[in-house]
Amino acid sequence: MNINTGAAVNSKVVIELFDDICPKTCENFRQLCQGFQKTDTSGAKQPEILGYSGSEFHRVVKGMYIQGGDLSKVFTKYKDGFSVYDGEFADESFQVKHTEPGLLGMCKRSSVQHTNECQFYVTLGAPLSFMDGQTVIFGRVIEGFRVFKLIEKMDTTNERPHPPV
């Protein structure tokens, strides 16, 4: 994953995915990182490449997490977001707890169970035990966490960083 803050910081982030614990969640994230083509009902691939490229980290909750992956602004016809599974998909596991910075988790629609799609977060602080059993942790940052700490220090308005990241 490459992150561009619009400033002097431009960083590559390497993430380890927990495929053994959350294979479906990891596959969704992997394909959104790489970009994928949806197929229509006849099985034909759509021309548009869908994925995180061009999306923003739109929320910074200092000391807690950075949130990104809202694709509704990049792909306006998908107003409520989406996944590679054509909509929401179920929580796979709450095995990994929010015990350290750099964990990768899935966001949910208004904290409703089984509403995983495309939005994700990276923890900045720990522990965040109030999130245990609520959101799925499916990976961790193994290289490049520094960029998230730099984003955390950026000015925000209503938790939105500026300049945009």
C-alpha positions as CSV (number, residue, x, y, z in Angstrom):
1,M,0.0,0.0,0.0
2,N,1.4,3.4,-0.9
3,I,0.2,6.5,1.0
4,N,0.5,10.0,-0.2
5,T,-0.1,12.8,2.3
6,G,0.2,15.6,-0.3
7,A,3.1,16.9,1.8
8,A,6.7,15.8,2.0
9,V,5.8,12.3,3.4
10,N,5.1,9.6,0.8
11,S,5.4,6.1,2.3
12,K,5.1,2.5,1.4
13,V,3.3,0.4,4.0
14,V,3.6,-3.4,4.2
15,I,0.8,-5.3,5.9
16,E,0.7,-8.9,7.1
17,L,-2.8,-10.3,6.6
18,F,-4.1,-13.0,8.9
19,D,-5.4,-15.3,6.2
20,D,-5.6,-18.3,8.6
21,I,-8.0,-16.4,10.9
22,C,-10.0,-14.3,8.4
23,P,-9.6,-15.5,4.9
24,K,-12.6,-13.8,3.4
25,T,-11.9,-10.5,5.0
26,C,-8.2,-10.7,3.9
27,E,-9.2,-11.5,0.3
28,N,-11.6,-8.6,0.2
29,F,-8.8,-6.2,1.4
30,R,-6.2,-7.7,-0.9
31,Q,-8.4,-7.4,-4.0
32,L,-9.3,-3.8,-3.1
33,C,-5.6,-3.0,-2.7
34,Q,-4.8,-4.5,-6.0
35,G,-7.9,-3.3,-7.8
36,F,-10.4,-5.7,-9.3
37,Q,-13.1,-5.8,-12.0
38,K,-16.7,-6.7,-11.1
39,T,-18.5,-9.1,-13.4
40,D,-22.1,-8.6,-14.5
41,T,-24.9,-11.2,-14.4
42,S,-23.7,-12.7,-17.7
43,G,-20.2,-13.2,-16.3
44,A,-18.6,-10.4,-18.4
45,K,-16.1,-8.2,-16.7
46,Q,-17.0,-4.5,-16.2
47,P,-14.4,-2.1,-17.6
48,E,-14.0,-0.1,-14.4
49,I,-11.1,-1.1,-12.0
50,L,-12.4,-0.8,-8.4
51,G,-10.1,-0.4,-5.5
52,Y,-8.5,1.8,-2.9
53,S,-6.3,3.7,-5.3
54,G,-7.4,7.4,-5.1
55,S,-9.3,7.0,-1.9
56,E,-8.5,9.0,1.3
57,F,-7.8,8.3,4.9
58,H,-10.8,10.4,5.9
59,R,-10.8,10.0,9.7
60,V,-8.1,10.4,12.3
61,V,-9.0,9.7,16.0
62,K,-5.8,10.7,17.7
63,G,-4.4,8.1,20.0
64,M,-6.9,5.5,18.7
65,Y,-7.1,4.8,15.0
66,I,-6.9,6.1,11.4
67,Q,-9.8,5.2,9.1
68,G,-9.8,4.8,5.3
69,G,-11.3,2.9,2.4
70,D,-14.5,4.9,1.9
71,L,-14.9,4.2,-1.8
72,S,-18.3,5.9,-2.1
73,K,-16.5,9.2,-3.0
74,V,-14.3,7.6,-5.6
75,F,-17.0,5.4,-7.2
76,T,-20.1,7.5,-6.7
77,K,-22.5,4.8,-8.0
78,Y,-21.7,2.7,-4.9
79,K,-23.2,5.1,-2.4
80,D,-23.1,2.8,0.6
81,G,-19.7,1.3,-0.2
82,F,-19.1,-2.2,-1.4
83,S,-16.9,-5.3,-1.1
84,V,-15.6,-7.8,-3.6
85,Y,-18.5,-10.0,-2.5
86,D,-21.2,-7.5,-3.8
87,G,-22.1,-6.0,-0.5
88,E,-21.8,-6.6,3.2
89,F,-20.2,-9.8,4.5
90,A,-20.2,-11.5,7.9
91,D,-17.7,-11.0,10.8
92,E,-15.2,-13.9,10.6
93,S,-13.4,-13.8,13.9
94,F,-12.8,-11.8,17.0
95,Q,-9.8,-13.8,18.0
96,V,-7.3,-11.0,17.7
97,K,-7.8,-8.3,20.3
98,H,-6.9,-4.6,20.1
99,T,-3.7,-4.9,22.1
100,E,-1.2,-2.9,20.1
101,P,-0.7,-0.1,17.6
102,G,-0.6,-1.0,13.9
103,L,-3.4,-3.5,13.8
104,L,-5.7,-3.6,10.8
105,G,-9.4,-3.9,11.3
106,M,-12.7,-3.7,9.4
107,C,-15.2,-0.9,10.0
108,K,-18.9,-1.6,10.2
109,R,-22.0,0.3,9.2
110,S,-23.0,2.1,12.4
111,S,-21.4,-0.7,14.5
112,V,-24.0,-3.2,13.2
113,Q,-22.8,-6.9,13.2
114,H,-21.9,-8.5,9.9
115,T,-21.8,-5.3,7.9
116,N,-18.1,-5.4,6.7
117,E,-17.5,-3.8,3.3
118,C,-14.5,-1.7,2.2
119,Q,-13.7,0.7,5.1
120,F,-10.9,-0.3,7.4
121,Y,-8.8,1.2,10.2
122,V,-5.3,1.0,11.6
123,T,-4.9,1.3,15.3
124,L,-2.6,4.1,16.6
125,G,-2.8,3.3,20.3
126,A,-3.6,0.4,22.6
127,P,-5.3,-1.2,24.3
128,L,-8.6,-0.4,22.6
129,S,-10.5,-3.1,24.5
130,F,-13.9,-1.4,23.9
131,M,-13.5,-2.5,20.3
132,D,-12.8,-6.2,21.1
133,G,-15.6,-8.4,20.0
134,Q,-17.1,-5.6,17.9
135,T,-14.8,-5.3,14.9
136,V,-12.6,-7.8,13.1
137,I,-8.8,-7.5,13.2
138,F,-7.4,-9.1,10.1
139,G,-3.9,-7.9,9.8
140,R,-1.1,-5.7,11.1
141,V,1.4,-3.2,9.8
142,I,4.9,-4.7,9.7
143,E,6.7,-1.9,7.8
144,G,6.0,1.8,7.4
145,F,3.9,2.4,10.6
146,R,5.8,5.8,10.9
147,V,3.5,7.3,8.2
148,F,0.4,6.7,10.4
149,K,2.1,8.4,13.3
150,L,2.9,11.4,11.0
151,I,-0.7,11.5,9.8
152,E,-1.9,11.4,13.4
153,K,0.1,14.6,14.0
154,M,-1.6,16.4,11.1
155,D,-4.1,19.2,11.6
156,T,-7.7,17.9,11.5
157,T,-11.2,19.4,11.2
158,N,-14.0,17.2,12.5
159,E,-11.4,14.3,12.5
160,R,-10.7,14.8,8.8
161,P,-6.9,15.4,8.1
162,H,-5.7,18.3,6.0
163,P,-4.2,18.4,3.6
164,P,-6.1,15.2,2.4
165,V,-4.2,11.9,2.8
